[in-house]
Amino acid sequence: MIDAFIPFLSLIALEVIPEIDNIIFISILADKLPKEQHNKLRTKGCILKFSKDTFISP
């Protein structure tokens, strides 16, 4: 049973780490915009990223 958890945890780590990196990248880009557009860009960027991963990834 434990043998199945190690690959599972590795897969979760491989999926989560790039997502955190993308959120940081979007936040850095948002900081270059006027204050009124920060939340708008973060929301749209995260929605586009997650929808791309959901519908385009094999």
Secondary structure as UniProt FT lines:
FT   HELIX           2..31
FT   HELIX           35..37
FT   HELIX           38..55
//
